[in-house]
Amino acid sequence: MIRGLWGIPYASLLYLVIYWLGDLTLNEYQIIAIIFYSLVLLDIVYNYIKWKKDEKEI
C-alpha cells in the first residue's frame, strides 16, 4: 500500500513536467491527469486486495 501512496507525488510531478513542457489543450491535460491518478488508485486497490488475501491465508 505504501508503494501506491508513493505514486501520488510521482504522478503529480510527472503531470507538472508535462504541463510545463507540453503544448496540449485543457481536455488533454485532464485526460492525462485522470489516467495518472486512475493508475495510482488501481495500484492502491490491487495492493489492498492482495494484502487482505494474504492476511486471510495466515
C-alpha positions as CSV (number, residue, x, y, z in Angstrom):
1,M,0.0,0.0,0.0
2,I,2.9,2.3,0.7
3,R,4.1,1.9,-2.9
4,G,0.8,3.1,-4.1
5,L,0.9,6.2,-1.9
6,W,4.4,7.0,-3.2
7,G,2.9,7.0,-6.7
8,I,0.9,10.1,-5.9
9,P,3.8,12.6,-5.7
10,Y,5.5,10.9,-8.7
11,A,2.3,11.2,-10.8
12,S,1.9,14.8,-9.7
13,L,5.5,15.7,-10.6
14,L,5.3,14.0,-14.0
15,Y,2.0,15.8,-14.6
16,L,3.6,19.1,-13.8
17,V,6.5,18.4,-16.1
18,I,4.2,17.5,-18.9
19,Y,2.2,20.7,-18.2
20,W,5.2,22.9,-18.3
21,L,6.9,21.3,-21.3
22,G,3.9,20.2,-23.3
23,D,1.6,22.2,-25.6
24,L,-1.7,20.5,-25.0
25,T,-5.3,21.6,-24.7
26,L,-7.1,21.7,-21.4
27,N,-9.0,18.5,-22.2
28,E,-5.8,16.6,-23.0
29,Y,-4.3,17.7,-19.6
30,Q,-7.5,16.5,-17.9
31,I,-7.3,13.1,-19.6
32,I,-3.7,12.7,-18.7
33,A,-4.4,13.6,-15.1
34,I,-7.3,11.1,-14.9
35,I,-5.1,8.4,-16.4
36,F,-2.3,9.0,-13.9
37,Y,-4.5,9.1,-10.8
38,S,-6.5,6.1,-12.0
39,L,-3.3,4.1,-12.3
40,V,-2.3,5.1,-8.8
41,L,-5.8,4.3,-7.4
42,L,-5.7,0.9,-9.2
43,D,-2.3,0.2,-7.7
44,I,-3.6,1.0,-4.2
45,V,-6.7,-1.1,-4.6
46,Y,-4.7,-4.0,-6.0
47,N,-2.3,-3.9,-3.1
48,Y,-5.1,-3.7,-0.6
49,I,-6.9,-6.7,-2.1
50,K,-3.6,-8.7,-2.2
51,W,-2.9,-7.7,1.5
52,K,-6.4,-8.8,2.6
53,K,-5.9,-12.1,0.8
54,D,-2.5,-12.7,2.4
55,E,-4.0,-11.9,5.8
56,K,-6.8,-14.4,5.3
57,E,-4.3,-17.2,4.5
58,I,-2.3,-16.7,7.7
